[in-house]
Structure formats: C-alpha cells, structure tokens
C-alpha cells in the first residue's frame, strides 16, 4: 500500500510529551500503534493552542510545508478556543469556523484531505453522576463546518462522553492524570487533572478514534491494525 503521512493538529489532549512527565500522554502520541507501517504519523498538536494561536504562531504553516498529495490532516481544536485571553479566544460561530475553513482550504490546496474532530470530553461529573458537557457551542460549530464543507467528521466529544459515562465518576479517573503523591517522579505531590490523559487514557482515546473511522468506512480504516 502506498505510503502516506497522517498529520495531527490540535492541543494538549492530542500532543506528544517528554518521558519526564510520564504517565501524561496525548492520544496522538500513541496513534502510530494503531495504524500500519504505510502511515507516518506527524503530530503537530501543541499544548495550550487554539485555532487562532496555532495559526498566529505559524504552526499550521510549519505542518503545511510537509504536506504531500494524498496525505491526511486531522484537525481537533476547541479546548483553548473557549479561553478568554485574546491570544487564543475565538467565537464559535464566527472566527472559530473561519479558522477551520482556512485549515480546510489550505489542506485541499495541497491535495490533502482534512478530517474534523470535536474536542475530547473533560471528566466533569455532576452530583448525580452525570457527565457534563463543557465545550459550549464549539462542537456544534465544528459539525456545521464539516457538513457545509463536505469534510469527514468524527464527533470525539460525543464518543468520549459516552465512554466516560459508562465508566462512571470513579473508574474514569484511571484514564486521566489522577496520580497519588510520589506515585511518579514528576508528581511528588500527586495530580488531579480532569482534562489530560495518562497512558491508559491516551490509548483508549486513540482506540475510539480508529474504531469510528472503521465504522464510517473511511479509506484510512484499511490501514488500521486490528
């Protein structure tokens, strides 16, 4: 099968991490374990970035310089677009969508296929044990762009919310950066983080992504390792 590159653009939930902060991992960091050797995963996801800052810092431009016809670029932003600071904030149904369309247009101009994703769920349960939706209008905004632009779409928020709800409040901690004091060298005082994944969580999110590609019968599914 012809070799191709799979580009990942997004934020800290997707990005690579150094071994010094283990067990913290982004799901993009482990994605290569789920695809065959014909795919080279290039993870450009960067902690703390929104569609705006990813563009302003020329991170998209850097990824685009590596594009070749037939490649795929996965686009997953939202966590930081909803932040209030001017460096990152975008409005869901205006500047956020404009930035997504910019990414789509640039990818297509290089004969690269974009795939749009909603953000992964945060681990926020209410007092009744129900998982709360935390991304406001951004998931709907992504979905609308995907439909209007005819772009493959994976609703990672919906899929990960369903999985976390199935696990429940306590069990779901095992996927996130909930670590005991001194359990790992990088966290002498422990950690209680409901956004970022430990290794087990990163792997599960990657599994959810590739499983959905298979369900959607996306051409990339032919290169997924069972």
TAZI-V225305 format. One record per residue. RES is the residue in one small letter. BURIAL is b if it has 24 or more other ideal C-beta (glycine too) atoms within 12 Angstrom, else e. D_FIRST is the distance of its C-alpha to the first C-alpha in Angstrom with 1 decimal. Layout:
BEGIN
((RES,BURIAL,D_FIRST) (RES,BURIAL,D_FIRST))
END
This chain:
BEGIN
((x,e,0.0) (x,e,3.8) (x,e,6.4) (x,b,9.1) (x,b,12.6) (x,b,14.5) (x,b,18.2) (x,b,21.0) (x,b,24.4) (x,b,27.4) (x,b,30.3) (x,b,31.4) (x,b,30.1) (x,b,26.5) (x,b,27.2) (x,b,26.9) (x,b,30.1) (x,e,31.6) (x,e,32.5) (x,e,36.1) (x,b,36.0) (x,e,34.3) (x,b,33.9) (x,b,33.2) (x,b,29.5) (x,b,27.6) (x,b,24.9) (x,b,22.4) (x,b,23.3) (x,b,21.7) (x,b,18.8) (x,b,16.3) (x,e,17.5) (x,b,16.1) (x,b,12.4) (x,e,9.8) (x,e,9.4) (x,e,6.5) (x,b,9.5) (x,e,12.7) (x,b,15.6) (x,b,18.5) (x,b,21.6) (x,b,24.3) (x,b,26.4) (x,b,30.0) (x,b,33.0) (x,b,35.6) (x,b,33.9) (x,b,34.3) (x,b,32.8) (x,b,35.8) (x,b,35.9) (x,b,32.1) (x,b,32.7) (x,e,36.1) (x,e,34.9) (x,e,32.2) (x,b,29.5) (x,b,27.5) (x,e,28.1) (x,e,26.8) (x,b,23.5) (x,b,23.3) (x,e,23.8) (x,e,20.3) (x,b,18.5) (x,e,16.1) (x,e,15.2) (x,e,12.4) (x,b,13.3) (x,b,15.2) (x,b,18.7) (x,b,20.5) (x,b,24.3) (x,b,26.8) (x,b,30.4) (x,b,33.8) (x,b,35.4) (x,b,36.9) (x,b,37.3) (x,b,40.1) (x,b,41.9) (x,e,45.2) (x,e,45.0) (x,e,44.7) (x,e,41.9) (x,b,39.5) (x,b,41.0) (x,b,39.8) (x,e,41.2) (x,b,38.8) (x,e,39.4) (x,e,39.9) (x,b,38.7) (x,b,35.9) (x,b,34.5) (x,e,35.0) (x,b,33.0) (x,b,30.1) (x,b,30.3) (x,b,30.3) (x,b,27.0) (x,b,25.5) (x,e,26.9) (x,b,25.8) (x,b,22.2) (x,e,22.1) (x,e,23.9) (x,b,20.9) (x,e,18.4) (x,b,17.4) (x,b,17.6) (x,b,20.3) (x,b,20.8) (x,b,24.4) (x,b,25.8) (x,b,29.3) (x,b,30.7) (x,b,30.7) (x,b,34.1) (x,b,36.9) (x,b,38.8) (x,e,42.0) (x,b,44.0) (x,e,47.4) (x,e,50.5) (x,e,49.6) (x,e,46.2) (x,e,44.2) (x,b,41.3) (x,e,42.2) (x,b,40.0) (x,b,40.3) (x,b,38.3) (x,b,40.7) (x,e,39.5) (x,b,36.3) (x,b,34.0) (x,e,35.6) (x,b,35.1) (x,b,31.4) (x,b,31.1) (x,e,33.2) (x,b,31.1) (x,b,27.9) (x,e,29.7) (x,e,31.3) (x,b,28.3) (x,e,25.8) (x,b,23.6) (x,b,21.7) (x,b,24.2) (x,b,24.3) (x,b,27.9) (x,b,27.7) (x,b,31.5) (x,b,32.2) (x,b,29.7) (x,b,30.9) (x,b,34.5) (x,e,34.2) (x,b,32.9) (x,b,35.6) (x,b,38.2) (x,e,37.3) (x,b,37.6) (x,e,40.9) (x,e,42.7) (x,e,43.1) (x,e,39.9) (x,b,37.7) (x,b,39.2) (x,e,37.0) (x,b,34.0) (x,b,35.8) (x,b,37.6) (x,b,40.7) (x,b,41.7) (x,e,45.1) (x,e,47.2) (x,e,46.2) (x,e,43.3) (x,e,41.1) (x,e,42.4) (x,e,41.3) (x,e,43.2) (x,e,46.8) (x,e,48.2) (x,e,45.3) (x,b,43.3) (x,e,43.3) (x,b,40.5) (x,b,39.3) (x,b,36.6) (x,b,34.5) (x,b,32.5) (x,b,32.8) (x,b,29.9) (x,b,30.2) (x,b,30.2) (x,b,27.3) (x,b,25.2) (x,b,26.6) (x,b,25.9) (x,b,22.2) (x,b,22.1) (x,b,24.0) (x,b,21.5) (x,b,18.4) (x,e,20.5) (x,b,21.6) (x,b,18.1) (x,e,17.6) (x,e,21.0) (x,e,20.4) (x,e,17.3) (x,b,15.6) (x,e,12.0) (x,b,11.4) (x,b,12.8) (x,e,9.7) (x,b,8.7) (x,b,12.3) (x,e,13.7) (x,e,16.7))
END
